[in-house]
Amino acid sequence: MNVYRGLGLTLTIIGGILTYLTYTFIGSTPLTALWIGILIVGVVIMITPEETIGKRELLAVIEDMLSNLAIFFEALGTSSVSTYVDYGGEVYIFISNRIVDNPPKDPPKSMFINLDGGRAIVLRSPISSIISRFLEEGGDIDSITNHILVEVLEIAENVMCVESGENISFNVKKPSISVPARIEKAIGSIYASIIASIASSIYKCPIVIIMDREEDDKRIIVLRRIVSG
């Protein structure tokens, strides 16, 4: 299965799960309708020829999915600290009220988990399958983020990266995709999500987004590596 079909399958599964959870535990008809819409989009992608949908359309689908997830988190009253963790090439996002500095050793099998007395919502990064094949080619965080954001996805003009201790700062020049504020507050913009997913796979440690904002014609993103003892 290629990335295109994989995205469709992912949206279908996530839409189905969230429809069930929302209807069962919240009973919110408008919110349930959003998840049904995600499910339908996933099915459409799976049955539509790949050639009819381009990069920007696929990214727009991902952005819509993230936006709807943000609405879901708001409905649950979930705090928005996002920790990205790599599990053998698959990146998961832990969303809770604090940094997850000691994530489970194995990928969680549930969307809701308890961590040291706290609670977290766990999602698979929506761009995990997209970046995994590029990481196999090797390179540092600077070259890989530029390759994916500038050359492959064509959603930025340039990416500059500076490391300082455990912090990694990124200057994304001329980002071409708008990012709703709701997404930034929940799990980070699509730019931060892509870069954090790449960083967690490269450094093999939890990655936290500590800054993600747009300034003039650039987006400033700061990540922090969580290195245990």
Buried (B, 14 or more C-beta within 10 A) or exposed (E): EEBBEBBBBBBBBBBBEBBEBBBEEEEBEEBBEBBBBBBEBBBBBBEEEEEEBEEEEBBBBBBBBBBBBBBBBBBBEBBBBBBBBBBEEBBBBBBBEBBBBEBBEEBBEEBEBEBEEEEBBBBBBBBBBBBBEBBEEEEEBBEBBBBBBBEEBEBBBEBEBEEEEBBBBBBBEEBEBEBBEBBBBBBBBBBBBBBBBBBBBBBEBBBBBBBBEBEEEBBBBBBBBBEEE
